[in-house]
Amino acid sequence: MEETIKFLKNIGSNKLGAIKSIKKLFGGTVNQTYKITSINGEFVVRVNTIDQINVFKKEIYCYEVAKKLGIPSPEVIDLYENSIHCVLTTKYIQGLSDKEIIEDKRSLVWRKLGEYSQLISQIKELPYGDDAENISDAKSHYLNKMLSYSTEEFSNSNDYFIKNNLFNQSEVKRVINLLDTLKSELAKVDFGLIHGDLSLSNVVLNDKGGVYLIDWGCAKLSPVPDLPVMELYLQSILKESFQVEYIFEFLKGYGLDNNYIDKTRERLNAMSLLNFTDKIRWAVDNDKKEALKKYKEKLEKTKHQLLMI
């Protein structure tokens, strides 16, 4: 950490002016986030390895797009890179985030997130996107590299989920049935930009009631409005503290009926199962033990509701 602090002081003083203090907010050995106070103000500085620079470039693009749509977003100060690191600096936003946001304000925040999600769903391209940079490629990726691939794997008796008893035979048949139904409906599903990680921890509520949406690292082109709705749907299953009222506020902000989930539940269940199983396959293939444990726990907690059995 001392080495990183020294590094930040060197580059920070050139970009931000004389440094008064550096405080680590969160992060591990990579993808670290700091708050830097200089003679010119307060800033959020995020440090990652150079191979992740396109994630920062994607975020900058999303901030610019969001601002044009009237969505409050952090001001980008600088993107620095060398042979080892990339560093994204944005202006620090004074306000409340995550658990600091009082209960009375949370409904307002979720309604705003619904409004923002509807606005960004109109965006049909994403430079530096992980999976796709345009709608055509996004649909192809979702259909072929996720949906069709997953169905084929589940049909294999040596599939990871069968060998490790994550699904029994009747559950596998139900998963395949749900995925086949999703595949048949995909032609009528729209695609657009989503934030990809909607939560109170990625929101800053300032003292004037402005709701800032931050951290667009998971942004992608996906089925809309289903994927953002799916995020909240899963939170309502996984988190006891997540109130159903928040979903209704989000739907209202998006311009959707309160019964949208009831009308699309089977499709949302299929998308949720595809989401979890795809992430588990990725974790297995890339030997990501912590991620594998996390996603397996989420699947175990949700699968009976998602399979509707």
Protein Blocks (a to p, Z undefined) as FASTA:
>chain_A
ZZmmmmmmmmmmmmnopafbdcdfbdcfbopadddddfkbccddddddfklmmmmmmmmm
mmmmmmmnopacdddfbdcddfkbccddddddeddehjllcfklmmmmmmmmmmmmmmmm
mpcbdehiakbcbfklmmmmmmmmmmmmmmmmmmpmkbfklmnopacfklmmmmmmmmmm
mmmmmmmpccdddehiacfklcccdfkopacdehjllgccdddfklmmmmmmmmmmmpmk
lcfklmmmmmmmnopafklmmmmmmmmmmmmmmmmmmmmmmmmmnopaklmmmmmmmmmm
mmmmmnoZZ
